[in-house]
Amino acid sequence: MNQKIILLSVFLAIFQFSFAQSTGSIKGNIINNSGNPVSDANIDIEGTSIGTQSNRNGSFELRGVPSGNFTLRISYVGYQTKELAVSVQANQTTTVSNIILSSKEEQLGEVVLRANGNVNEFTRTKSDYVAKLPLRDIENPQVYNTITAELMQEQVVTSFDDAIKNAPGISKLWESTGRGNDGAGYFAIRGFAVQPSLTNGLPGITNGSPDPANIERIEVVKGPSGTLYGSSLISYGGLINIVTKMPYNYFGGNISYTMGSFGLNRITADVNTPLDETGDVALRVNTAYHTQNSFQDAGFQKSLFVAPSLSYKVNDRLSFLINTEFYQGESTNPTMLFVDRGAPLRVTNIEELGYDPERSYTSNDLTLKNPNFSLQGQMNYKLSDSWTSQTAVSRGSAKARGHYSYLYETTQYEQGLEEVPGEVTNLDEGVVFTRYLNDQNSTTLTTDLQQNFIGDFKIGDFRNRMVVGLDYFNRKVIDNGSGYVANGKVYIGGASLQNVNESVFGIYDPEAYITDNDSGILSAAATNDLLAGVNRNSTITKEDVYSAYISDVFNFTPQLSAMASLRIDQFENESNSQTALSPKFGVVYQPVLDKVSIFANYMDGFSNVAPQEVVDRASGESRTIVFDPETARQFEVGTKLNLLNNRVAATFSYYDIEVGNIVAISAENPFSTDLQGGQQYSRGFEANITAAPFDGLNLIAGYSYNDSEVTESTASDDFLGRRPESAGPENQANFWASYRFQYGNLDGFGFGFGGNYASENMIFNRNLGGVFTLPSYTVFNASLFYSVEKFAINLKLNNLTDEEYYNGWSTINPQTPRNFAASLTYKF
C-alpha cells in the first residue's frame, strides 16, 4: 500500500513538472479611452477556468497557461467586452500592451470618456491624492467630493467658480481679486475659509482663478487635513485639489468654441499625441483663450492659458511625468463693498443699502495683470512588487501687476491711511464708501520637494497600504507695491442729490453736482498721478516648512480596516520657529463588502501663525507679537454607499470640529489680528449622492448644514457667541440631473436641469458692530446638448429666473444675473 502511495506521488510530481514545463504566462495592462488605467477588470481565457482581475494600475498577469492559441476576454461593467487572440509558448511570457476598453455608449463612434469603468459620469470611485496613496472612496475614512470633467463639459463651465458649485457644503466668500499673494478666490468649507492652492496634491498657488481647460476633476477634501498636507495651503474645513489632464498613448483630442452673454468668447483645444511608435512617450497640450465683459457697467477679463504635459514610460518600473501651466490674465478686480469694521453698522441688509448691482464703480482703465507659471515633475520607480518610490518637485511663480481698488464704508467714520476718525454730517439716509486703491507689484515664488514611498504589502495575513514621506516647502513673497490712497467717495442710498453733494462731497454749486454719486477719477493717468507721491513697499517674506509623515491603512479583515497617520512639521521664517505634531485616525467597516461602509475618523489640523507687527492706534508705537500654532481637531462618523455596480454612490456624515488658540481681531484694533486664545466649534451634517440609475440618466445632489460659533475670546468679546463671518450660509443644497437619449431618432440628444440654494448669510456678525445679512437665494440652470461622431453642441442658460443674489465675507459682492452660453466642439 505504501509503495502504491509512493508511486502515485512520484507520478503526480512528474506530471506537474511536465505540465509546468509546457506552460507560459500572459501579462498586460488595460486603459480606457482617456488613457486612465481600468482597475478590477475581469480577464479570462475562453474555454478555461484561468482568470484574474487588473490591479490599481490596470496591470494583470495570468500564469500557468498551457501552450497554444487562445482567446483572451476582457470585460468590465459599462464597457464593451473585448476579445483578443493570443499565442502562448512554453516558458515564455506573452505581453499584450495597452488594451483599450471602449464605453458601451460609444455608438456611432462617439467618444465618451469615463474613468475606472464607471458608468456614473459624475463621480470617481478612487483617488491617488486624498490619502496620498491609491485608495477607493468606500474604504477611505475621510469624506471628499469629486467634480468631474464630464460634469463640467455638460454644464458648459467656463470658470472655476461655476464648477465648484457642484460640491455640497462649499460657498464662495470672495471673488478672485487678482491682488498679490492671496488673489485667488476664497471659499468656505465646513465653516472655514480656503483657497484652491493644490494641483495634483502639490502646491499650485495662483493670484487668479484656475482655468478649467486643464482640469480632469476637482477634489474637495473635507476636514482638517494637516497630517498629510501640513498647514500652509489648506484650512481646518478642508482643501481643494485640482487634478489635471494627463497624456495617453494614442492620438486624439478636441477643439471647442464657446460664445455667450456679456461678450463671452472662449476657444479651447486639447491635443494628445504619442511621440514614438510604442506610445511610451506622449505629449498632451491643453490651451484656452478667454475674453468676457462684466454684467456691470464696467469690467472685463481676458486670458491666455497653455498647459503642456509630457509622460515617458522608460520601462515597466520607471516612468516620468512633467506638467506645466502658463497663464497670462488681465482683468478689472470685482466690485466688493466692505462694511465698516470700526463703528456700528448704518444699514444691515441689501434692501436698506439700496445698492444697484449693475454699478461697478470702477473703469476698464484700472486693471490687474496676473502672469502665472507652474511646473510639476514626478518620477515613479517600482522598487519591488510591493513598494514604489515617488519623487516630485513643484515650482511656481504668481505675480500681480496693476491697479487694485476697493470700496470701504465710511459713513460714520472715514478710515483714511492714518485711520483718523472724520465724521460725515447732515446725511439722514444712505451709506458713503471711500474708494482706496494702490499699485500692485507682487511676486510669489514657491518650491516644493516631496519623496514618498508607497507600499502595498502583507504582514502575515494582514494587508497594509502605507505611505512614508518627506516634504520641503518654501514660499517667498516679494512686494514692491505702493501704499493705498483715497480716490473719491461713492454714495449709495436714497437721499436727494443736493443733500448728498453738500454733505458728502462738499459741493455747494448746483451746476457742479456729482450726479452719479461718485467723486473719484477713474482713468489710469489720474490714478498714477495720485500714486506718484505714495511710498513704495520693499519687503521680502520667506517661510520654510520641513515635514515628515507616515500613514498606514491596515486591513484586519477584508471588511474591517483602520488608518493611522502622523506628521511632524517644522516651520521656519526670519523671526520665528515652530514645531507641530499632527495625528490622524480612522476606521472603516464594510458590512457589505465594496458596497456599504460605515466610517469614523479623528483628524487633526494646525496653523503656523507668523509674527505680527501691530501699531497701537492711541500711542502710535509698534510691537511684534509672536504666536503659538493654532490647533484643530475633528470627530466624524458616517456611511458611504456604492451600489448597483457603481451606478449609485453616496456619502452621509456628521462632523464636529473644535479649533483652539485662535488668533483674532480685537474690538480695540479692528484692522489687525493681535490676540490669541480664542476657541470655536463647527458642527454639521453633509450628504452627497451621484447616480446613473439607468443608461442615459446621470444626477448629482448634495445638502449641508453647518452650525459654527465662537465660544471663547481673549480680551475682546466682539465675536463671542457669534457665528464666524467666514462660515458662509448655514444651509446649502446643490442638484444637477441630465438625460441623454440612447436610441431612435433622438439618439444623441440630451438635456439637463439643476441649481443651488443657500440660506441667509451673516457676512458681518459682531457684538459691537452689529449684523449685516445677505438674503437667501435659489438659482436654477438648464442645458440642452446634442452629440454625434465628431461634433457636439451644448447650450446652457444660467440663472433662469434672473435671481438677484450676493456673496461676501464682511463684503458685499453681487453675482451674475441671467446669462447664456453655447459651445461647439469638434472631436478627433
Secondary structure by P-SEA (a helix, b strand, c coil): caaaaaaaaaaaaaaaaaaaaacccccbbbbccccbbbcbbbbbcccccccbbbccccccccccccbbbbbbbbbcccccbbbbbbbbcccbbbbbccbbbbbccccccbbbbbcccccccccccccccccccccccccccbbbbbbcaaaaaaacccccccccccccccccccccccccccccbbbbccccccccccccccccccccccccccccbbbbcccccccccccccccccbbbbbbccccccccccbbbbbbbccbbbbbbbbbbbbccccccbbbbbbbbbbbbbcccccccccbbbbbbbbbbccccccbbbbbbbbbbbbbcccbbbbccccccccccccccccccccccccccccbbbbbbbbbbbbbbbcccccbbbbbbbbbbbbbbbcbbbbbbbcccccccccbbbbbbccccbbbbbbbbbbbbbbbbbbbbbbbbbbbbbbcccbbbbbbbbbbbbbbbbbbcbbbbbbcbbbbbccccaaaaaacccccccccccccccccccccaaaaaaaaccbbbbbbbbbbbbbbccccccccccccbbbbbbbbbbbbbcccbbbbbbbbbbbbbbbccccccccccbbbbbbbbccccccccccccbbbbbbbcbbbbbbbbbbccccccccccccccbbbbbbbccccccccccccccccccccbbbbbbbbbbbbccccccccccbbbbbbbbbccccccccccccccccccccbbbbbbbbbbbcccccccccccccccccccccccccccbbbbbbbbbbbbbbbcccccccbbbbbbbcccccccccccccbbbbbbccbbbbbbbbcc
